[in-house]
Amino acid sequence: MMNLKVNGKDWCVNDNGECQVRPSMREWDLIRDRYYLHQFLTEIINTLNDVTDLKEEWDRLPQIRMRVRQLITNSYWVQTQYSEPHPQTGQFVTVLYDEIGYPLSIQNVSFAPNFKSSIHNHGTWGVVAVLKGQEKHTFWQRAPHPEFPDQIKPIGERILKVGEIISFTPQAIHQVETIGNEMTVSFHLYGDTQPKSRLKFNPIDRTAKPF
């Protein structure tokens, strides 16, 4: 099993791109004899069952981060479900569960060395846990100008190591880059994406387009 106890920090990035540390449960308090993916998904759905809007959903991020940490602490299967990145795109997405109309996206993503993503938001809340390697996340903030309403500016960055978990509110803007000479693998959980709200940003042209 991969060593996920290098770092146990939790982080949260808000719509302004501010990355703040959050309380994290001790992994030994989350250890279970058996803990399966279907249990995790049921618990996440139950956490979200009584919410009435997207704002309430991402208010539940502390509970969701805790469940994610419980999953990656206990599930060897989840830790090992990934493939080598595609040689042309530099990444590979391994879908862990998919069903028509299901309100969650859950996947492991592998990135090749020297990979750098577009600058983007997700249009929904998200939680990412690093399983292998290191990822640098650069955070951006909207800085609208009368002529360029989609202008953004960088406001910070953080290198995430194995065992760290980061969550995002729907309009948080970031860019992901692999660090070092090995590929990275990370677990990704997202809410129900609103396609019109998911954007990729070009800081040079100062534009935003659908992802």
C-alpha positions in Angstrom: 0.0 0.0 0.0 1.2 3.5 -0.8 2.4 5.5 2.2 -0.2 8.2 2.7 1.1 9.5 6.0 3.9 11.8 4.7 1.6 14.7 5.2 -1.9 14.9 6.7 -2.8 18.5 6.1 -6.1 19.7 4.7 -6.5 22.8 2.6 -9.4 24.8 1.3 -9.4 27.3 -1.6 -12.2 29.8 -1.8 -13.6 31.7 -4.8 -11.0 34.4 -4.3 -8.1 31.9 -4.7 -7.2 32.1 -1.0 -5.7 28.8 0.2 -6.2 28.2 3.9 -5.2 25.3 6.1 -8.1 23.5 7.7 -8.4 21.0 10.7 -7.6 17.4 9.7 -8.6 14.3 11.6 -5.9 12.0 12.6 -5.6 9.0 10.3 -5.6 6.5 13.1 -9.0 7.7 14.1 -10.3 6.9 10.7 -8.9 3.3 10.3 -11.6 0.7 9.6 -11.3 -3.1 9.3 -13.2 -2.9 6.0 -14.2 0.3 4.1 -15.4 0.0 0.6 -16.0 2.5 -2.2 -19.8 2.0 -2.1 -19.8 2.9 1.6 -17.9 6.1 0.9 -20.3 7.1 -1.9 -23.3 6.4 0.2 -21.9 8.5 3.1 -21.2 11.4 0.7 -24.7 11.3 -0.8 -26.2 11.1 2.7 -24.1 14.2 3.7 -25.6 16.1 0.7 -29.1 14.7 0.9 -30.7 17.6 2.8 -29.0 20.5 1.1 -31.1 22.8 -1.0 -28.6 24.7 -3.1 -24.9 24.7 -4.3 -23.8 27.0 -1.5 -25.1 24.6 1.1 -23.2 21.7 -0.7 -19.8 23.3 -0.4 -20.5 24.3 3.2 -20.2 20.5 3.7 -16.6 20.4 2.5 -15.2 19.7 6.0 -17.3 16.5 6.3 -16.5 15.6 2.7 -12.8 16.0 3.2 -13.0 13.8 6.3 -14.7 11.1 4.3 -12.1 11.4 1.5 -9.3 11.0 4.0 -11.1 7.9 5.5 -11.4 6.4 2.0 -7.7 6.9 1.0 -6.5 5.7 4.4 -8.5 2.4 4.2 -8.9 1.5 0.6 -5.9 -0.2 -1.0 -8.0 -0.7 -4.1 -8.7 3.1 -4.6 -5.0 3.8 -4.0 -3.9 1.5 -6.9 -6.5 2.3 -9.5 -4.5 4.4 -12.1 -2.7 4.0 -15.4 0.3 5.6 -16.9 -0.4 9.1 -18.4 -1.1 9.2 -22.1 2.1 10.1 -24.0 0.4 12.9 -26.0 -1.9 14.5 -23.4 0.3 13.9 -20.3 -2.5 12.7 -18.2 -4.9 9.8 -17.8 -8.3 9.7 -16.0 -9.4 6.5 -14.3 -13.1 6.7 -13.6 -13.9 4.9 -10.3 -17.7 5.1 -10.6 -20.1 6.3 -13.3 -23.8 6.1 -13.7 -26.3 8.2 -15.8 -27.6 11.0 -13.7 -25.3 10.4 -10.8 -24.5 13.7 -9.1 -20.8 13.0 -8.3 -17.7 12.6 -10.3 -15.1 10.3 -8.8 -11.8 9.4 -10.4 -8.0 9.0 -10.1 -5.9 11.2 -12.3 -2.3 10.5 -13.3 -0.1 13.3 -14.6 3.3 12.9 -16.4 6.4 14.7 -15.3 6.5 18.3 -16.5 2.7 18.3 -17.0 1.0 21.7 -16.6 -2.8 22.1 -16.8 -4.8 25.0 -18.1 -5.9 27.6 -15.7 -9.4 26.7 -14.8 -12.2 26.4 -12.3 -14.6 23.5 -11.8 -18.0 25.1 -11.7 -18.7 23.0 -8.6 -17.1 22.0 -5.3 -14.2 19.6 -5.5 -11.8 17.6 -3.2 -8.4 16.3 -4.4 -6.1 14.0 -2.4 -2.5 13.4 -3.5 -1.7 9.6 -3.7 1.7 9.7 -5.4 4.3 12.3 -6.2 3.9 16.1 -5.7 1.7 18.7 -7.3 2.1 22.4 -7.4 -1.2 24.3 -7.4 -1.1 28.0 -8.5 -4.1 30.0 -7.4 -5.7 32.8 -9.3 -8.1 35.6 -8.5 -10.5 37.5 -10.7 -9.3 41.0 -11.4 -12.0 42.4 -13.7 -11.3 45.4 -15.9 -14.0 47.4 -17.8 -12.5 46.2 -21.1 -11.5 42.7 -19.8 -14.2 41.3 -17.4 -12.4 37.9 -17.3 -9.0 39.2 -16.3 -7.3 37.2 -13.6 -4.1 37.5 -11.5 -2.0 34.9 -9.6 -2.2 35.3 -5.8 -0.3 32.3 -4.5 0.8 28.7 -4.9 1.3 25.6 -2.8 3.1 22.3 -3.3 1.0 19.3 -2.2 2.6 16.1 -1.1 1.4 12.6 -0.6 -1.4 12.5 2.0 -2.5 16.1 1.6 -6.0 17.0 0.7 -7.2 20.2 -0.9 -10.8 21.3 -1.6 -12.2 24.0 -3.9 -15.3 26.1 -3.9 -17.1 26.3 -7.3 -15.4 29.5 -8.6 -11.9 28.8 -7.2 -9.4 29.2 -10.0 -6.2 27.1 -10.1 -3.5 25.5 -12.3 -1.8 22.1 -11.6 1.8 21.3 -12.3 3.8 18.2 -11.5 6.9 18.5 -9.5 10.0 16.3 -9.9 10.8 13.5 -12.3 8.0 11.1 -11.4 4.4 11.1 -12.4 1.7 12.1 -9.9 -1.5 10.4 -9.0 -4.4 12.1 -7.2 -7.9 11.2 -6.2 -10.6 13.6 -7.4 -14.2 14.0 -6.2 -16.5 16.6 -7.6 -20.1 17.7 -7.2 -22.6 18.1 -9.9 -20.8 20.3 -12.4 -22.7 23.2 -14.0 -21.2 23.3 -17.6 -21.8 27.0 -18.1 -19.9 27.8 -15.0 -16.8 25.7 -15.7 -14.2 27.9 -17.5 -10.6 27.9 -18.6 -8.8 31.2 -18.4 -6.1 32.9 -20.6 -4.2 35.5 -18.5 -2.5 36.8 -21.6 -5.6 37.4 -23.7 -7.5 38.1 -20.5 -10.4 35.9 -21.6 -12.4 33.0 -20.3 -13.9 30.2 -22.4 -16.0 27.1 -21.6 -13.8 24.3 -20.4 
